[in-house]
Amino acid sequence: NNHVVLVSACLLGQPVRYDGQSKVADLSCLVNKDITLVAICPECAGSLPTPRVPCEIEKDMTAGDILAGQAKIKNADGIDCTQQYVEGSRFCLRMAQQHRAHHAILKEKSPACGTHMVYDGQFNGTLKSGRGVTAELLHQNGIKLFNENQCEELLAQLEKS
Ligand code: SF4
């Protein structure tokens, strides 16, 4: 049976990252299987421009706090981009629901897409455990998350389900 997987658009070569580049990943293990890949870029969906000043989740706060309205995500110039991230995340959740996607493979370390690690809000390159805002919303809605290095693990899950 066909599975639908959401994929961060930058991993598929779309030049949508903050620096106007892509970050192509080897997702070849998902090719020639009965899998439909649906590209999403939550930062674009939230109407942020490309290229853009990079954002980080406020120090000591989580993506869950942002979705609960208790924290902000700001760019390196201090501009509040919380609303764009929340709206972009909701758009991606609707995409998942419309396509009946139960799995996503997302770009690690992004403030939207990170599945295990994000930058810690100090804009000095320090990482911490945690999810990006969109990854968190998808997770809260039962979607299983993988990063770009977990292609084989995702495939194993799909073959079981
Ligand atoms: Fe890639 Fe996600 Fe960042 Fe868009 S928001 S550029 S899909 S990591």
Backbone and ligand atoms as CSV (ligand in chain L), in Angstrom:
chain,resi,resn,atom,element,x,y,z
A,1,ASN,N,N,0.832,-1.196,0.000
A,1,ASN,CA,C,0.000,0.000,0.000
A,1,ASN,C,C,0.877,1.260,0.000
A,2,ASN,N,N,0.336,2.262,-0.596
A,2,ASN,CA,C,1.094,3.499,-0.769
A,2,ASN,C,C,1.200,4.263,0.554
A,3,HIS,N,N,2.395,4.741,0.835
A,3,HIS,CA,C,2.615,5.597,1.998
A,3,HIS,C,C,2.948,6.998,1.511
A,4,VAL,N,N,2.510,7.967,2.285
A,4,VAL,CA,C,2.845,9.352,1.980
A,4,VAL,C,C,3.780,9.857,3.084
A,5,VAL,N,N,4.871,10.461,2.666
A,5,VAL,CA,C,5.865,10.978,3.617
A,5,VAL,C,C,6.096,12.462,3.328
A,6,LEU,N,N,5.949,13.275,4.351
A,6,LEU,CA,C,6.322,14.693,4.207
A,6,LEU,C,C,7.843,14.802,4.230
A,7,VAL,N,N,8.388,15.666,3.394
A,7,VAL,CA,C,9.845,15.847,3.328
A,7,VAL,C,C,10.159,17.342,3.341
A,8,SER,N,N,11.149,17.742,4.128
A,8,SER,CA,C,11.624,19.128,4.064
A,8,SER,C,C,12.074,19.428,2.633
A,9,ALA,N,N,11.521,20.485,2.063
A,9,ALA,CA,C,11.769,20.794,0.653
A,9,ALA,C,C,13.250,20.995,0.342
A,10,CYS,N,N,14.002,21.549,1.306
A,10,CYS,CA,C,15.432,21.811,1.052
A,10,CYS,C,C,16.214,20.511,0.861
A,11,LEU,N,N,15.738,19.415,1.452
A,11,LEU,CA,C,16.419,18.126,1.300
A,11,LEU,C,C,16.239,17.571,-0.109
A,12,LEU,N,N,15.207,18.055,-0.799
A,12,LEU,CA,C,14.915,17.597,-2.161
A,12,LEU,C,C,15.521,18.527,-3.200
A,13,GLY,N,N,16.303,19.505,-2.741
A,13,GLY,CA,C,16.993,20.386,-3.682
A,13,GLY,C,C,16.317,21.713,-3.919
A,14,GLN,N,N,15.217,21.972,-3.232
A,14,GLN,CA,C,14.583,23.285,-3.426
A,14,GLN,C,C,15.400,24.339,-2.667
A,15,PRO,N,N,15.747,25.448,-3.332
A,15,PRO,CA,C,16.641,26.452,-2.720
A,15,PRO,C,C,15.883,27.387,-1.787
A,16,VAL,N,N,15.372,26.810,-0.700
A,16,VAL,CA,C,14.459,27.546,0.181
A,16,VAL,C,C,15.037,27.831,1.561
A,17,ARG,N,N,16.314,27.472,1.782
A,17,ARG,CA,C,16.887,27.701,3.116
A,17,ARG,C,C,17.104,29.189,3.366
A,18,TYR,N,N,17.400,29.521,4.620
A,18,TYR,CA,C,17.593,30.929,4.984
A,18,TYR,C,C,18.651,31.591,4.113
A,19,ASP,N,N,19.650,30.795,3.671
A,19,ASP,CA,C,20.733,31.350,2.857
A,19,ASP,C,C,20.456,31.249,1.352
A,20,GLY,N,N,19.224,30.852,1.014
A,20,GLY,CA,C,18.850,30.754,-0.395
A,20,GLY,C,C,19.405,29.515,-1.087
A,21,GLN,N,N,19.927,28.577,-0.297
A,21,GLN,CA,C,20.482,27.342,-0.856
A,21,GLN,C,C,19.571,26.159,-0.502
A,22,SER,N,N,19.906,25.001,-1.059
A,22,SER,CA,C,19.246,23.765,-0.631
A,22,SER,C,C,20.240,22.975,0.212
A,23,LYS,N,N,19.833,21.815,0.668
A,23,LYS,CA,C,20.709,20.952,1.464
A,23,LYS,C,C,20.353,19.517,1.081
A,24,VAL,N,N,20.722,19.183,-0.142
A,24,VAL,CA,C,20.256,17.915,-0.710
A,24,VAL,C,C,20.741,16.740,0.132
A,25,ALA,N,N,19.822,15.839,0.448
A,25,ALA,CA,C,20.162,14.647,1.224
A,25,ALA,C,C,19.974,13.415,0.346
A,26,ASP,N,N,20.660,12.358,0.717
A,26,ASP,CA,C,20.510,11.099,-0.014
A,26,ASP,C,C,19.274,10.372,0.504
A,27,LEU,N,N,18.168,10.542,-0.207
A,27,LEU,CA,C,16.927,9.872,0.178
A,27,LEU,C,C,16.644,8.727,-0.788
A,28,SER,N,N,17.709,8.227,-1.419
A,28,SER,CA,C,17.505,7.243,-2.499
A,28,SER,C,C,16.852,5.962,-1.995
A,29,CYS,N,N,16.966,5.683,-0.708
A,29,CYS,CA,C,16.335,4.446,-0.225
A,29,CYS,C,C,14.817,4.524,-0.290
A,30,LEU,N,N,14.271,5.733,-0.486
A,30,LEU,CA,C,12.813,5.872,-0.578
A,30,LEU,C,C,12.320,5.851,-2.027
A,31,VAL,N,N,13.268,5.809,-2.959
A,31,VAL,CA,C,12.907,5.875,-4.383
A,31,VAL,C,C,12.605,4.477,-4.908
A,32,ASN,N,N,11.690,4.417,-5.867
A,32,ASN,CA,C,11.253,3.147,-6.463
A,32,ASN,C,C,10.562,2.228,-5.470
A,33,LYS,N,N,10.011,2.825,-4.425
A,33,LYS,CA,C,9.125,2.112,-3.511
A,33,LYS,C,C,7.747,2.741,-3.707
A,34,ASP,N,N,6.755,2.157,-3.083
A,34,ASP,CA,C,5.413,2.718,-3.231
A,34,ASP,C,C,5.223,3.840,-2.206
A,35,ILE,N,N,6.044,4.885,-2.350
A,35,ILE,CA,C,6.062,5.979,-1.382
A,35,ILE,C,C,5.902,7.302,-2.134
A,36,THR,N,N,4.973,8.113,-1.683
A,36,THR,CA,C,4.785,9.445,-2.262
A,36,THR,C,C,5.425,10.471,-1.338
A,37,LEU,N,N,6.344,11.257,-1.883
A,37,LEU,CA,C,7.003,12.296,-1.097
A,37,LEU,C,C,6.289,13.626,-1.335
A,38,VAL,N,N,5.922,14.285,-0.257
A,38,VAL,CA,C,5.273,15.596,-0.354
A,38,VAL,C,C,6.209,16.625,0.263
A,39,ALA,N,N,6.694,17.551,-0.558
A,39,ALA,CA,C,7.657,18.560,-0.091
A,39,ALA,C,C,6.947,19.649,0.704
A,40,ILE,N,N,7.523,19.979,1.850
A,40,ILE,CA,C,7.009,21.109,2.638
A,40,ILE,C,C,8.181,22.007,3.034
A,41,CYS,N,N,7.919,23.311,3.071
A,41,CYS,CA,C,8.876,24.228,3.711
A,41,CYS,C,C,8.061,25.134,4.627
A,42,PRO,N,N,8.045,24.822,5.913
A,42,PRO,CA,C,7.212,25.603,6.822
A,42,PRO,C,C,7.591,27.079,6.906
A,43,GLU,N,N,8.869,27.389,6.759
A,43,GLU,CA,C,9.244,28.810,6.840
A,43,GLU,C,C,8.695,29.561,5.631
A,44,CYS,N,N,8.741,28.943,4.462
A,44,CYS,CA,C,8.127,29.569,3.271
A,44,CYS,C,C,6.614,29.638,3.440
A,45,ALA,N,N,6.026,28.564,3.941
A,45,ALA,CA,C,4.559,28.525,4.103
A,45,ALA,C,C,4.088,29.595,5.081
A,46,GLY,N,N,4.969,29.981,5.984
A,46,GLY,CA,C,4.633,31.043,6.931
A,46,GLY,C,C,4.941,32.429,6.405
A,47,SER,N,N,5.254,32.517,5.101
A,47,SER,CA,C,5.483,33.798,4.409
A,47,SER,C,C,6.783,34.483,4.794
A,48,LEU,N,N,7.758,33.744,5.320
A,48,LEU,CA,C,9.083,34.339,5.505
A,48,LEU,C,C,9.774,34.405,4.145
A,49,PRO,N,N,10.552,35.448,3.897
A,49,PRO,CA,C,11.225,35.573,2.600
A,49,PRO,C,C,12.426,34.629,2.488
A,50,THR,N,N,12.876,34.384,1.269
A,50,THR,CA,C,14.111,33.629,1.023
A,50,THR,C,C,14.998,34.492,0.135
A,51,PRO,N,N,16.255,34.761,0.467
A,51,PRO,CA,C,16.869,34.396,1.765
A,51,PRO,C,C,16.293,35.218,2.910
A,52,ARG,N,N,16.611,34.774,4.135
A,52,ARG,CA,C,16.059,35.420,5.331
A,52,ARG,C,C,17.097,35.386,6.448
A,53,VAL,N,N,16.902,36.251,7.413
A,53,VAL,CA,C,17.778,36.244,8.592
A,53,VAL,C,C,17.400,35.013,9.426
A,54,PRO,N,N,18.386,34.196,9.833
A,54,PRO,CA,C,18.038,32.960,10.544
A,54,PRO,C,C,17.401,33.221,11.910
A,55,CYS,N,N,16.547,32.301,12.295
A,55,CYS,CA,C,15.814,32.397,13.565
A,55,CYS,C,C,16.254,31.295,14.526
A,56,GLU,N,N,16.083,31.534,15.799
A,56,GLU,CA,C,16.263,30.480,16.811
A,56,GLU,C,C,15.160,30.616,17.854
A,57,ILE,N,N,14.770,29.478,18.402
A,57,ILE,CA,C,13.802,29.451,19.502
A,57,ILE,C,C,14.451,30.113,20.714
A,58,GLU,N,N,13.660,30.935,21.401
A,58,GLU,CA,C,14.157,31.664,22.589
A,58,GLU,C,C,14.917,30.735,23.531
A,59,LYS,N,N,15.971,31.274,24.117
A,59,LYS,CA,C,16.820,30.502,25.033
A,59,LYS,C,C,15.979,29.890,26.169
A,60,ASP,N,N,16.292,28.662,26.507
A,60,ASP,CA,C,15.646,27.929,27.611
A,60,ASP,C,C,14.182,27.588,27.349
A,61,MET,N,N,13.697,27.827,26.134
A,61,MET,CA,C,12.297,27.523,25.826
A,61,MET,C,C,12.258,26.438,24.749
A,62,THR,N,N,11.083,25.843,24.584
A,62,THR,CA,C,10.933,24.760,23.609
A,62,THR,C,C,9.911,25.144,22.544
A,63,ALA,N,N,9.897,24.323,21.495
A,63,ALA,CA,C,8.889,24.518,20.451
A,63,ALA,C,C,7.486,24.345,21.028
A,64,GLY,N,N,7.354,23.443,21.986
A,64,GLY,CA,C,6.051,23.271,22.644
A,64,GLY,C,C,5.613,24.553,23.338
A,65,ASP,N,N,6.554,25.243,23.952
A,65,ASP,CA,C,6.228,26.526,24.593
A,65,ASP,C,C,5.756,27.540,23.546
A,66,ILE,N,N,6.380,27.516,22.379
A,66,ILE,CA,C,5.970,28.450,21.319
A,66,ILE,C,C,4.548,28.152,20.873
A,67,LEU,N,N,4.259,26.872,20.642
A,67,LEU,CA,C,2.905,26.512,20.198
A,67,LEU,C,C,1.862,26.808,21.265
A,68,ALA,N,N,2.286,26.794,22.530
A,68,ALA,CA,C,1.371,27.107,23.630
A,68,ALA,C,C,1.271,28.614,23.879
A,69,GLY,N,N,1.964,29.411,23.058
A,69,GLY,CA,C,1.905,30.868,23.206
A,69,GLY,C,C,2.725,31.390,24.368
A,70,GLN,N,N,3.677,30.583,24.844
A,70,GLN,CA,C,4.437,30.978,26.028
A,70,GLN,C,C,5.905,31.328,25.725
A,71,ALA,N,N,6.274,31.330,24.460
A,71,ALA,CA,C,7.649,31.679,24.089
A,71,ALA,C,C,7.629,32.222,22.669
A,72,LYS,N,N,8.750,32.804,22.283
A,72,LYS,CA,C,8.847,33.411,20.952
A,72,LYS,C,C,10.012,32.814,20.182
A,73,ILE,N,N,9.934,32.971,18.878
A,73,ILE,CA,C,11.072,32.648,18.025
A,73,ILE,C,C,11.435,33.937,17.296
A,74,LYS,N,N,12.703,34.315,17.431
A,74,LYS,CA,C,13.146,35.589,16.864
A,74,LYS,C,C,14.302,35.352,15.916
A,75,ASN,N,N,14.504,36.298,15.003
A,75,ASN,CA,C,15.662,36.172,14.131
A,75,ASN,C,C,16.878,36.849,14.767
A,76,ALA,N,N,18.021,36.726,14.087
A,76,ALA,CA,C,19.284,37.212,14.663
A,76,ALA,C,C,19.289,38.726,14.842
A,77,ASP,N,N,18.347,39.424,14.193
A,77,ASP,CA,C,18.211,40.873,14.394
A,77,ASP,C,C,17.219,41.202,15.509
A,78,GLY,N,N,16.680,40.168,16.150
A,78,GLY,CA,C,15.740,40.403,17.249
A,78,GLY,C,C,14.296,40.583,16.816
A,79,ILE,N,N,14.010,40.352,15.512
A,79,ILE,CA,C,12.630,40.513,15.027
A,79,ILE,C,C,11.828,39.252,15.375
A,80,ASP,N,N,10.650,39.446,15.927
A,80,ASP,CA,C,9.778,38.346,16.332
A,80,ASP,C,C,9.146,37.696,15.094
A,81,CYS,N,N,9.401,36.421,14.908
A,81,CYS,CA,C,8.851,35.683,13.760
A,81,CYS,C,C,7.909,34.571,14.228
A,82,THR,N,N,7.436,34.661,15.463
A,82,THR,CA,C,6.626,33.592,16.050
A,82,THR,C,C,5.396,33.287,15.189
A,83,GLN,N,N,4.697,34.351,14.800
A,83,GLN,CA,C,3.449,34.139,14.060
A,83,GLN,C,C,3.693,33.395,12.746
A,84,GLN,N,N,4.775,33.747,12.047
A,84,GLN,CA,C,5.090,33.076,10.778
A,84,GLN,C,C,5.379,31.594,11.008
A,85,TYR,N,N,6.088,31.284,12.069
A,85,TYR,CA,C,6.406,29.871,12.352
A,85,TYR,C,C,5.151,29.088,12.731
A,86,VAL,N,N,4.289,29.705,13.514
A,86,VAL,CA,C,3.067,28.993,13.936
A,86,VAL,C,C,2.160,28.781,12.724
A,87,GLU,N,N,1.996,29.803,11.913
A,87,GLU,CA,C,1.133,29.668,10.731
A,87,GLU,C,C,1.715,28.666,9.740
A,88,GLY,N,N,3.027,28.728,9.518
A,88,GLY,CA,C,3.664,27.780,8.602
A,88,GLY,C,C,3.533,26.351,9.101
A,89,SER,N,N,3.623,26.178,10.400
A,89,SER,CA,C,3.491,24.844,10.987
A,89,SER,C,C,2.074,24.322,10.819
A,90,ARG,N,N,1.105,25.178,11.038
A,90,ARG,CA,C,-0.302,24.748,10.866
A,90,ARG,C,C,-0.575,24.365,9.413
A,91,PHE,N,N,-0.005,25.121,8.501
A,91,PHE,CA,C,-0.165,24.797,7.072
A,91,PHE,C,C,0.388,23.394,6.805
A,92,CYS,N,N,1.566,23.095,7.342
A,92,CYS,CA,C,2.188,21.778,7.093
A,92,CYS,C,C,1.380,20.664,7.739
A,93,LEU,N,N,0.799,20.918,8.892
A,93,LEU,CA,C,-0.066,19.901,9.507
A,93,LEU,C,C,-1.287,19.641,8.616
A,94,ARG,N,N,-1.869,20.712,8.066
A,94,ARG,CA,C,-3.011,20.507,7.155
A,94,ARG,C,C,-2.577,19.689,5.937
A,95,MET,N,N,-1.382,19.967,5.426
A,95,MET,CA,C,-0.866,19.165,4.292
A,95,MET,C,C,-0.787,17.692,4.673
A,96,ALA,N,N,-0.268,17.427,5.851
A,96,ALA,CA,C,-0.145,16.040,6.314
A,96,ALA,C,C,-1.518,15.388,6.391
A,97,GLN,N,N,-2.480,16.123,6.934
A,97,GLN,CA,C,-3.813,15.552,7.108
A,97,GLN,C,C,-4.487,15.320,5.756
A,98,GLN,N,N,-4.348,16.299,4.859
A,98,GLN,CA,C,-4.971,16.153,3.537
A,98,GLN,C,C,-4.389,14.975,2.767
A,99,HIS,N,N,-3.101,14.753,2.915
A,99,HIS,CA,C,-2.436,13.670,2.176
A,99,HIS,C,C,-2.387,12.362,2.967
A,100,ARG,N,N,-2.930,12.376,4.162
A,100,ARG,CA,C,-2.888,11.204,5.057
A,100,ARG,C,C,-1.448,10.712,5.250
A,101,ALA,N,N,-0.583,11.642,5.541
A,101,ALA,CA,C,0.820,11.310,5.823
A,101,ALA,C,C,0.967,11.049,7.324
A,102,HIS,N,N,1.589,9.945,7.667
A,102,HIS,CA,C,1.817,9.615,9.079
A,102,HIS,C,C,3.294,9.631,9.433
A,103,HIS,N,N,4.136,9.982,8.447
A,103,HIS,CA,C,5.580,10.009,8.655
A,103,HIS,C,C,6.143,11.259,7.983
A,104,ALA,N,N,7.264,11.746,8.531
A,104,ALA,CA,C,7.939,12.896,7.922
A,104,ALA,C,C,9.429,12.724,8.062
A,105,ILE,N,N,10.166,13.159,7.036
A,105,ILE,CA,C,11.634,13.165,7.102
A,105,ILE,C,C,12.068,14.625,6.947
A,106,LEU,N,N,12.639,15.152,8.012
A,106,LEU,CA,C,12.822,16.601,8.129
A,106,LEU,C,C,14.276,16.944,8.424
A,107,LYS,N,N,14.636,18.148,8.015
A,107,LYS,CA,C,16.013,18.640,8.143
A,107,LYS,C,C,16.368,18.898,9.608
A,108,GLU,N,N,17.352,18.161,10.092
A,108,GLU,CA,C,17.793,18.323,11.479
A,108,GLU,C,C,18.362,19.725,11.725
A,109,LYS,N,N,18.177,20.223,12.941
A,109,LYS,CA,C,18.747,21.473,13.456
A,109,LYS,C,C,18.002,22.739,13.010
A,110,SER,N,N,17.028,22.593,12.126
A,110,SER,CA,C,16.260,23.780,11.717
A,110,SER,C,C,15.290,24.174,12.827
A,111,PRO,N,N,15.068,25.482,13.016
A,111,PRO,CA,C,14.107,25.896,14.050
A,111,PRO,C,C,12.665,25.519,13.714
A,112,ALA,N,N,12.403,25.177,12.467
A,112,ALA,CA,C,11.082,24.663,12.092
A,112,ALA,C,C,11.098,23.137,12.023
A,113,CYS,N,N,12.088,22.590,11.330
A,113,CYS,CA,C,12.077,21.177,10.947
A,113,CYS,C,C,12.885,20.253,11.861
A,114,GLY,N,N,13.735,20.761,12.718
A,114,GLY,CA,C,14.606,19.902,13.532
A,114,GLY,C,C,13.816,18.829,14.270
A,115,THR,N,N,14.282,17.579,14.216
A,115,THR,CA,C,13.537,16.487,14.858
A,115,THR,C,C,14.142,16.074,16.201
A,116,HIS,N,N,15.444,16.315,16.386
A,116,HIS,CA,C,16.100,15.934,17.645
A,116,HIS,C,C,16.951,17.057,18.236
A,117,MET,N,N,17.428,17.958,17.373
A,117,MET,CA,C,18.372,19.000,17.802
A,117,MET,C,C,17.971,20.345,17.186
A,118,VAL,N,N,18.120,21.390,17.983
A,118,VAL,CA,C,17.928,22.760,17.473
A,118,VAL,C,C,19.003,23.649,18.099
A,119,TYR,N,N,19.199,24.830,17.540
A,119,TYR,CA,C,20.141,25.777,18.140
A,119,TYR,C,C,19.491,26.387,19.388
A,120,ASP,N,N,20.362,26.812,20.311
A,120,ASP,CA,C,19.862,27.072,21.673
A,120,ASP,C,C,19.405,28.493,21.951
A,121,GLY,N,N,19.308,29.314,20.901
A,121,GLY,CA,C,18.748,30.655,21.108
A,121,GLY,C,C,19.786,31.728,21.358
A,122,GLN,N,N,21.059,31.338,21.354
A,122,GLN,CA,C,22.118,32.345,21.593
A,122,GLN,C,C,22.809,32.780,20.302
A,123,PHE,N,N,22.431,32.168,19.173
A,123,PHE,CA,C,23.018,32.507,17.864
A,123,PHE,C,C,24.535,32.376,17.872
A,124,ASN,N,N,25.035,31.371,18.589
A,124,ASN,CA,C,26.489,31.147,18.562
A,124,ASN,C,C,26.834,29.722,18.132
A,125,GLY,N,N,25.858,29.056,17.514
A,125,GLY,CA,C,26.141,27.731,16.968
A,125,GLY,C,C,25.987,26.592,17.962
A,126,THR,N,N,25.538,26.887,19.179
A,126,THR,CA,C,25.373,25.819,20.184
A,126,THR,C,C,24.044,25.108,19.974
A,127,LEU,N,N,24.100,23.781,19.950
A,127,LEU,CA,C,22.893,22.977,19.770
A,127,LEU,C,C,22.364,22.496,21.109
A,128,LYS,N,N,21.093,22.169,21.143
A,128,LYS,CA,C,20.511,21.499,22.318
A,128,LYS,C,C,19.492,20.483,21.812
A,129,SER,N,N,19.101,19.557,22.666
A,129,SER,CA,C,18.065,18.598,22.296
A,129,SER,C,C,16.751,19.339,22.160
A,130,GLY,N,N,15.954,18.929,21.211
A,130,GLY,CA,C,14.636,19.534,21.072
A,130,GLY,C,C,14.186,19.496,19.634
A,131,ARG,N,N,12.917,19.791,19.446
A,131,ARG,CA,C,12.343,19.806,18.098
A,131,ARG,C,C,12.123,21.240,17.636
A,132,GLY,N,N,12.104,21.422,16.314
A,132,GLY,CA,C,11.659,22.674,15.732
A,132,GLY,C,C,10.145,22.802,15.868
A,133,VAL,N,N,9.644,23.985,15.540
A,133,VAL,CA,C,8.227,24.286,15.798
A,133,VAL,C,C,7.299,23.383,14.977
A,134,THR,N,N,7.616,23.209,13.714
A,134,THR,CA,C,6.758,22.370,12.860
A,134,THR,C,C,6.877,20.902,13.251
A,135,ALA,N,N,8.099,20.470,13.517
A,135,ALA,CA,C,8.292,19.086,13.960
A,135,ALA,C,C,7.480,18.826,15.219
A,136,GLU,N,N,7.471,19.789,16.134
A,136,GLU,CA,C,6.719,19.627,17.385
A,136,GLU,C,C,5.220,19.494,17.109
A,137,LEU,N,N,4.695,20.348,16.233
A,137,LEU,CA,C,3.251,20.283,15.949
A,137,LEU,C,C,2.889,18.956,15.272
A,138,LEU,N,N,3.725,18.511,14.356
A,138,LEU,CA,C,3.469,17.220,13.694
A,138,LEU,C,C,3.534,16.090,14.721
A,139,HIS,N,N,4.542,16.132,15.583
A,139,HIS,CA,C,4.691,15.122,16.641
A,139,HIS,C,C,3.454,15.107,17.549
A,140,GLN,N,N,2.980,16.281,17.924
A,140,GLN,CA,C,1.799,16.361,18.805
A,140,GLN,C,C,0.572,15.760,18.138
A,141,ASN,N,N,0.604,15.678,16.812
A,141,ASN,CA,C,-0.526,15.133,16.068
A,141,ASN,C,C,-0.246,13.720,15.553
A,142,GLY,N,N,0.721,13.060,16.146
A,142,GLY,CA,C,0.918,11.631,15.913
A,142,GLY,C,C,1.752,11.265,14.700
A,143,ILE,N,N,2.383,12.253,14.088
A,143,ILE,CA,C,3.210,11.959,12.913
A,143,ILE,C,C,4.611,11.551,13.377
A,144,LYS,N,N,5.110,10.455,12.832
A,144,LYS,CA,C,6.430,9.950,13.250
A,144,LYS,C,C,7.519,10.700,12.482
A,145,LEU,N,N,8.537,11.147,13.227
A,145,LEU,CA,C,9.556,12.043,12.665
A,145,LEU,C,C,10.906,11.359,12.521
A,146,PHE,N,N,11.555,11.655,11.421
A,146,PHE,CA,C,12.898,11.138,11.125
A,146,PHE,C,C,13.716,12.294,10.571
A,147,ASN,N,N,15.051,12.232,10.757
A,147,ASN,CA,C,15.878,13.254,10.125
A,147,ASN,C,C,16.501,12.692,8.836
A,148,GLU,N,N,17.282,13.545,8.175
A,148,GLU,CA,C,17.801,13.180,6.852
A,148,GLU,C,C,18.797,12.025,6.896
A,149,ASN,N,N,19.260,11.664,8.089
A,149,ASN,CA,C,20.177,10.516,8.205
A,149,ASN,C,C,19.462,9.242,8.645
A,150,GLN,N,N,18.134,9.297,8.708
A,150,GLN,CA,C,17.369,8.148,9.207
A,150,GLN,C,C,16.465,7.536,8.137
A,151,CYS,N,N,16.929,7.639,6.910
A,151,CYS,CA,C,16.150,7.130,5.784
A,151,CYS,C,C,15.838,5.636,5.933
A,152,GLU,N,N,16.842,4.864,6.313
A,152,GLU,CA,C,16.655,3.412,6.431
A,152,GLU,C,C,15.687,3.079,7.568
A,153,GLU,N,N,15.782,3.825,8.661
A,153,GLU,CA,C,14.862,3.592,9.782
A,153,GLU,C,C,13.428,3.912,9.380
A,154,LEU,N,N,13.271,4.997,8.637
A,154,LEU,CA,C,11.936,5.337,8.140
A,154,LEU,C,C,11.406,4.233,7.243
A,155,LEU,N,N,12.246,3.768,6.345
A,155,LEU,CA,C,11.812,2.714,5.419
A,155,LEU,C,C,11.393,1.457,6.185
A,156,ALA,N,N,12.151,1.098,7.203
A,156,ALA,CA,C,11.821,-0.081,8.000
A,156,ALA,C,C,10.456,0.088,8.664
A,157,GLN,N,N,10.180,1.286,9.170
A,157,GLN,CA,C,8.875,1.574,9.795
A,157,GLN,C,C,7.751,1.462,8.782
A,158,LEU,N,N,7.983,2.009,7.592
A,158,LEU,CA,C,6.935,1.998,6.570
A,158,LEU,C,C,6.642,0.564,6.154
A,159,GLU,N,N,7.677,-0.241,6.082
A,159,GLU,CA,C,7.480,-1.617,5.629
A,159,GLU,C,C,6.720,-2.433,6.679
A,160,LYS,N,N,6.804,-2.006,7.926
A,160,LYS,CA,C,6.056,-2.690,9.012
A,160,LYS,C,C,4.595,-2.267,9.041
A,161,SER,N,N,4.317,-1.017,8.646
A,161,SER,CA,C,2.972,-0.472,8.849
A,161,SER,C,C,2.068,-0.698,7.646
L,1,SF4,FE1,FE,14.310,23.302,4.886
L,1,SF4,FE2,FE,12.513,23.226,6.839
L,1,SF4,FE3,FE,14.216,25.244,6.695
L,1,SF4,FE4,FE,12.265,25.042,4.890
L,1,SF4,S1,S,12.006,25.376,7.079
L,1,SF4,S2,S,14.425,25.504,4.467
L,1,SF4,S3,S,12.141,22.841,4.647
L,1,SF4,S4,S,14.727,23.117,7.062
